[in-house]
Amino acid sequence: MNDLKVIKRKELVVIPTMEGKSLVGSYHIVTKCRAGFPHISSVKANNPYEVFSRYVKGAIMNISLVTESGMNLTMYARTGKKVWISEDILREVKVGDINDGGTMSKTGLYNQSQYQLVNAKSWADKAYVMNEVKL
C-alpha cells in the first residue's frame, strides 16, 4: 500500500521499501561531530525511523540496515541539500523532525507545498502521509 504523498523534486530521492524484509536489526549510522569529522555508530532498532529519531537530525549523514549476510542497505543519506530516504522512514517523518534545528530545513525534505499537500498544520503532523483534518 503506497500511502505516501510526495511532491517530486530533484533534491529528494525516495528509496523504495523492501517488501517482505524485516527492518528489525542492527543499523550503522554515520553522524558528523562538532569538529566536522564523521563518527560511525552501530545500534539495534525495530525500524529505521527509530534510529533516525535518536540522533540530532542535522548531524545524520547516513543510516544503513546491516543484513544477516553483512551487507549495508542505505535507508537515509544526505549530502548538502540532496537527501536519499527510504519510504519506511518517510512514512514516519514529522514536520517537527524537518523544521527543528537549522540543517534539515535547508535540505530536500523541507517544502511548504509538501506540507499543504498532506494537510500538515503543526509540527506533530506527518510530512509525507495524509493527515486527517481536525474539525
PyRosetta script that sets phi, psi and omega in degrees:
from pyrosetta import init, pose_from_sequence

init()
pose = pose_from_sequence("MNDLKVIKRKELVVIPTMEGKSLVGSYHIVTKCRAGFPHISSVKANNPYEVFSRYVKGAIMNISLVTESGMNLTMYARTGKKVWISEDILREVKVGDINDGGTMSKTGLYNQSQYQLVNAKSWADKAYVMNEVKL")
pose.set_psi(1, 122.9)
pose.set_omega(1, -179.3)
pose.set_phi(2, -102.4)
pose.set_psi(2, 95.5)
pose.set_omega(2, -179.5)
pose.set_phi(3, -96.0)
pose.set_psi(3, 3.0)
pose.set_omega(3, -179.7)
pose.set_phi(4, -74.8)
pose.set_psi(4, 140.8)
pose.set_omega(4, 174.1)
pose.set_phi(5, -121.4)
pose.set_psi(5, 107.5)
pose.set_omega(5, -175.0)
pose.set_phi(6, -127.9)
pose.set_psi(6, 126.7)
pose.set_omega(6, 172.2)
pose.set_phi(7, -80.9)
pose.set_psi(7, 121.0)
pose.set_omega(7, -177.2)
pose.set_phi(8, -68.0)
pose.set_psi(8, 135.6)
pose.set_omega(8, 175.6)
pose.set_phi(9, -155.7)
pose.set_psi(9, 154.7)
pose.set_omega(9, -172.5)
pose.set_phi(10, -70.9)
pose.set_psi(10, -20.6)
pose.set_omega(10, -178.7)
pose.set_phi(11, -82.0)
pose.set_psi(11, -6.1)
pose.set_omega(11, -177.0)
pose.set_phi(12, -128.4)
pose.set_psi(12, 119.7)
pose.set_omega(12, 177.3)
pose.set_phi(13, -115.9)
pose.set_psi(13, 122.4)
pose.set_omega(13, -178.5)
pose.set_phi(14, -95.5)
pose.set_psi(14, 123.1)
pose.set_omega(14, 178.4)
pose.set_phi(15, -87.3)
pose.set_psi(15, 127.1)
pose.set_omega(15, -178.0)
pose.set_phi(16, -60.3)
pose.set_psi(16, 150.4)
pose.set_omega(16, 178.6)
pose.set_phi(17, -69.7)
pose.set_psi(17, 155.6)
pose.set_omega(17, 179.0)
pose.set_phi(18, -95.8)
pose.set_psi(18, 97.5)
pose.set_omega(18, -177.7)
pose.set_phi(19, -63.0)
pose.set_psi(19, 129.8)
pose.set_omega(19, 175.8)
pose.set_phi(20, 78.0)
pose.set_psi(20, 0.1)
pose.set_omega(20, -179.4)
pose.set_phi(21, -98.0)
pose.set_psi(21, 128.5)
pose.set_omega(21, 176.6)
pose.set_phi(22, -71.4)
pose.set_psi(22, 134.6)
pose.set_omega(22, -179.9)
pose.set_phi(23, -97.5)
pose.set_psi(23, 2.4)
pose.set_omega(23, 175.6)
pose.set_phi(24, -77.4)
pose.set_psi(24, 130.2)
pose.set_omega(24, 178.3)
pose.set_phi(25, 158.6)
pose.set_psi(25, -153.5)
pose.set_omega(25, -176.7)
pose.set_phi(26, -97.9)
pose.set_psi(26, 139.3)
pose.set_omega(26, -179.9)
pose.set_phi(27, -126.6)
pose.set_psi(27, 143.5)
pose.set_omega(27, 169.3)
pose.set_phi(28, -101.2)
pose.set_psi(28, 135.2)
pose.set_omega(28, 178.6)
pose.set_phi(29, -129.8)
pose.set_psi(29, 133.0)
pose.set_omega(29, 177.9)
pose.set_phi(30, -109.8)
pose.set_psi(30, 122.2)
pose.set_omega(30, 177.5)
pose.set_phi(31, -121.0)
pose.set_psi(31, 160.9)
pose.set_omega(31, 177.7)
pose.set_phi(32, -102.9)
pose.set_psi(32, 125.7)
pose.set_omega(32, 178.7)
pose.set_phi(33, -79.6)
pose.set_psi(33, 174.4)
pose.set_omega(33, -176.8)
pose.set_phi(34, -60.5)
pose.set_psi(34, -30.5)
pose.set_omega(34, 179.4)
pose.set_phi(35, -77.4)
pose.set_psi(35, -8.8)
pose.set_omega(35, 177.3)
pose.set_phi(36, 98.4)
pose.set_psi(36, -0.2)
pose.set_omega(36, -179.3)
pose.set_phi(37, -89.8)
pose.set_psi(37, 146.5)
pose.set_omega(37, 177.7)
pose.set_phi(38, -73.6)
pose.set_psi(38, 144.9)
pose.set_omega(38, 177.7)
pose.set_phi(39, -128.0)
pose.set_psi(39, 127.9)
pose.set_omega(39, -178.1)
pose.set_phi(40, -105.2)
pose.set_psi(40, 131.3)
pose.set_omega(40, 177.8)
pose.set_phi(41, -127.0)
pose.set_psi(41, 154.0)
pose.set_omega(41, 172.3)
pose.set_phi(42, -117.4)
pose.set_psi(42, 130.2)
pose.set_omega(42, 179.6)
pose.set_phi(43, -135.2)
pose.set_psi(43, 155.5)
pose.set_omega(43, 173.5)
pose.set_phi(44, -103.5)
pose.set_psi(44, 138.3)
pose.set_omega(44, -177.9)
pose.set_phi(45, -154.6)
pose.set_psi(45, 163.2)
pose.set_omega(45, 178.9)
pose.set_phi(46, -83.9)
pose.set_psi(46, -23.3)
pose.set_omega(46, 179.1)
pose.set_phi(47, -160.1)
pose.set_psi(47, 164.0)
pose.set_omega(47, -176.8)
pose.set_phi(48, -67.5)
pose.set_psi(48, -28.5)
pose.set_omega(48, 178.5)
pose.set_phi(49, -66.6)
pose.set_psi(49, -33.4)
pose.set_omega(49, 176.8)
pose.set_phi(50, -59.5)
pose.set_psi(50, -41.0)
pose.set_omega(50, 176.8)
pose.set_phi(51, -67.2)
pose.set_psi(51, -46.4)
pose.set_omega(51, -179.7)
pose.set_phi(52, -56.0)
pose.set_psi(52, -40.3)
pose.set_omega(52, -175.4)
pose.set_phi(53, -79.4)
pose.set_psi(53, -12.6)
pose.set_omega(53, -179.3)
pose.set_phi(54, -79.0)
pose.set_psi(54, -19.9)
pose.set_omega(54, -171.7)
pose.set_phi(55, -115.4)
pose.set_psi(55, 162.3)
pose.set_omega(55, 173.6)
pose.set_phi(56, -64.9)
pose.set_psi(56, 121.4)
pose.set_omega(56, -171.1)
pose.set_phi(57, -57.6)
pose.set_psi(57, -41.9)
pose.set_omega(57, -177.6)
pose.set_phi(58, -69.9)
pose.set_psi(58, -19.2)
pose.set_omega(58, -178.9)
pose.set_phi(59, -86.1)
pose.set_psi(59, -16.6)
pose.set_omega(59, -176.9)
pose.set_phi(60, -74.0)
pose.set_psi(60, 126.3)
pose.set_omega(60, 177.0)
pose.set_phi(61, -105.9)
pose.set_psi(61, -33.7)
pose.set_omega(61, -176.1)
pose.set_phi(62, -158.6)
pose.set_psi(62, 140.8)
pose.set_omega(62, 171.2)
pose.set_phi(63, -129.7)
pose.set_psi(63, 129.1)
pose.set_omega(63, 177.5)
pose.set_phi(64, -136.8)
pose.set_psi(64, 142.3)
pose.set_omega(64, 176.4)
pose.set_phi(65, -84.3)
pose.set_psi(65, 130.2)
pose.set_omega(65, 177.8)
pose.set_phi(66, -92.6)
pose.set_psi(66, 118.4)
pose.set_omega(66, -179.3)
pose.set_phi(67, -76.9)
pose.set_psi(67, 170.0)
pose.set_omega(67, 179.1)
pose.set_phi(68, -60.9)
pose.set_psi(68, -28.8)
pose.set_omega(68, 179.5)
pose.set_phi(69, -86.6)
pose.set_psi(69, -0.5)
pose.set_omega(69, 177.0)
pose.set_phi(70, 94.3)
pose.set_psi(70, 1.3)
pose.set_omega(70, 177.5)
pose.set_phi(71, -75.8)
pose.set_psi(71, 148.2)
pose.set_omega(71, 175.0)
pose.set_phi(72, -102.0)
pose.set_psi(72, 123.6)
pose.set_omega(72, 177.3)
pose.set_phi(73, -107.6)
pose.set_psi(73, 117.5)
pose.set_omega(73, -176.1)
pose.set_phi(74, -66.2)
pose.set_psi(74, 128.9)
pose.set_omega(74, 176.1)
pose.set_phi(75, -108.4)
pose.set_psi(75, -28.0)
pose.set_omega(75, -179.2)
pose.set_phi(76, -156.1)
pose.set_psi(76, 136.9)
pose.set_omega(76, 174.0)
pose.set_phi(77, -149.1)
pose.set_psi(77, 145.0)
pose.set_omega(77, -180.0)
pose.set_phi(78, -140.6)
pose.set_psi(78, 134.6)
pose.set_omega(78, 171.2)
pose.set_phi(79, -140.1)
pose.set_psi(79, 114.6)
pose.set_omega(79, -175.6)
pose.set_phi(80, 61.3)
pose.set_psi(80, -127.7)
pose.set_omega(80, 179.0)
pose.set_phi(81, -83.4)
pose.set_psi(81, -20.9)
pose.set_omega(81, -173.7)
pose.set_phi(82, -80.3)
pose.set_psi(82, 134.4)
pose.set_omega(82, -178.4)
pose.set_phi(83, -128.6)
pose.set_psi(83, 133.0)
pose.set_omega(83, 169.5)
pose.set_phi(84, -110.0)
pose.set_psi(84, 124.3)
pose.set_omega(84, -174.9)
pose.set_phi(85, -142.9)
pose.set_psi(85, 140.7)
pose.set_omega(85, -179.5)
pose.set_phi(86, -78.0)
pose.set_psi(86, 153.8)
pose.set_omega(86, 177.3)
pose.set_phi(87, -58.6)
pose.set_psi(87, -32.1)
pose.set_omega(87, -177.7)
pose.set_phi(88, -63.8)
pose.set_psi(88, -37.5)
pose.set_omega(88, 176.4)
pose.set_phi(89, -78.3)
pose.set_psi(89, -42.7)
pose.set_omega(89, -175.4)
pose.set_phi(90, -59.1)
pose.set_psi(90, -33.9)
pose.set_omega(90, 179.0)
pose.set_phi(91, -62.5)
pose.set_psi(91, -29.0)
pose.set_omega(91, -174.1)
pose.set_phi(92, -101.6)
pose.set_psi(92, -12.4)
pose.set_omega(92, -176.1)
pose.set_phi(93, -64.4)
pose.set_psi(93, 130.2)
pose.set_omega(93, 178.4)
pose.set_phi(94, -101.8)
pose.set_psi(94, 159.4)
pose.set_omega(94, 178.4)
pose.set_phi(95, -56.9)
pose.set_psi(95, -38.3)
pose.set_omega(95, 179.4)
pose.set_phi(96, -63.8)
pose.set_psi(96, -32.1)
pose.set_omega(96, 176.6)
pose.set_phi(97, -63.0)
pose.set_psi(97, -35.5)
pose.set_omega(97, -177.8)
pose.set_phi(98, -83.3)
pose.set_psi(98, -44.1)
pose.set_omega(98, -173.8)
pose.set_phi(99, -83.0)
pose.set_psi(99, -20.0)
pose.set_omega(99, -178.0)
pose.set_phi(100, -75.2)
pose.set_psi(100, 116.0)
pose.set_omega(100, -177.7)
pose.set_phi(101, 95.8)
pose.set_psi(101, 179.3)
pose.set_omega(101, -173.8)
pose.set_phi(102, -98.2)
pose.set_psi(102, -28.8)
pose.set_omega(102, -169.6)
pose.set_phi(103, -77.8)
pose.set_psi(103, -45.9)
pose.set_omega(103, -174.3)
pose.set_phi(104, -66.6)
pose.set_psi(104, -30.2)
pose.set_omega(104, 179.8)
pose.set_phi(105, -72.9)
pose.set_psi(105, -8.1)
pose.set_omega(105, 177.8)
pose.set_phi(106, -102.3)
pose.set_psi(106, 10.2)
pose.set_omega(106, -179.3)
pose.set_phi(107, -105.6)
pose.set_psi(107, -178.7)
pose.set_omega(107, 179.0)
pose.set_phi(108, -67.7)
pose.set_psi(108, -12.1)
pose.set_omega(108, 178.2)
pose.set_phi(109, -72.5)
pose.set_psi(109, -32.0)
pose.set_omega(109, -176.5)
pose.set_phi(110, -79.3)
pose.set_psi(110, 125.8)
pose.set_omega(110, 177.4)
pose.set_phi(111, -165.2)
pose.set_psi(111, 114.6)
pose.set_omega(111, -178.9)
pose.set_phi(112, -61.8)
pose.set_psi(112, -35.6)
pose.set_omega(112, 178.2)
pose.set_phi(113, -64.8)
pose.set_psi(113, -34.4)
pose.set_omega(113, 176.9)
pose.set_phi(114, -63.0)
pose.set_psi(114, -44.3)
pose.set_omega(114, -179.9)
pose.set_phi(115, -62.6)
pose.set_psi(115, -40.1)
pose.set_omega(115, 178.7)
pose.set_phi(116, -66.5)
pose.set_psi(116, -38.1)
pose.set_omega(116, -179.5)
pose.set_phi(117, -58.4)
pose.set_psi(117, -37.2)
pose.set_omega(117, -175.8)
pose.set_phi(118, -103.0)
pose.set_psi(118, 13.6)
pose.set_omega(118, 179.2)
pose.set_phi(119, 59.1)
pose.set_psi(119, 38.9)
pose.set_omega(119, 177.9)
pose.set_phi(120, -80.3)
pose.set_psi(120, 119.7)
pose.set_omega(120, -177.4)
pose.set_phi(121, -112.6)
pose.set_psi(121, -19.6)
pose.set_omega(121, -179.0)
pose.set_phi(122, -138.1)
pose.set_psi(122, 172.2)
pose.set_omega(122, -179.2)
pose.set_phi(123, -68.8)
pose.set_psi(123, -17.8)
pose.set_omega(123, 179.7)
pose.set_phi(124, -82.5)
pose.set_psi(124, -12.5)
pose.set_omega(124, -179.7)
pose.set_phi(125, -77.1)
pose.set_psi(125, 150.3)
pose.set_omega(125, 177.1)
pose.set_phi(126, -74.4)
pose.set_psi(126, 145.2)
pose.set_omega(126, -173.7)
pose.set_phi(127, -91.3)
pose.set_psi(127, -18.0)
pose.set_omega(127, -174.6)
pose.set_phi(128, -130.7)
pose.set_psi(128, 8.7)
pose.set_omega(128, 175.7)
pose.set_phi(129, -127.1)
pose.set_psi(129, 140.3)
pose.set_omega(129, -176.8)
pose.set_phi(130, -58.4)
pose.set_psi(130, 128.5)
pose.set_omega(130, 177.0)
pose.set_phi(131, -97.8)
pose.set_psi(131, 144.0)
pose.set_omega(131, 178.3)
pose.set_phi(132, -73.9)
pose.set_psi(132, 141.2)
pose.set_omega(132, 177.7)
pose.set_phi(133, -79.9)
pose.set_psi(133, 124.0)
pose.set_omega(133, -178.8)
pose.set_phi(134, -93.7)
pose.set_psi(134, 125.5)
pose.set_omega(134, -179.3)
pose.set_phi(135, -98.9)
pose.dump_pdb("model.pdb")
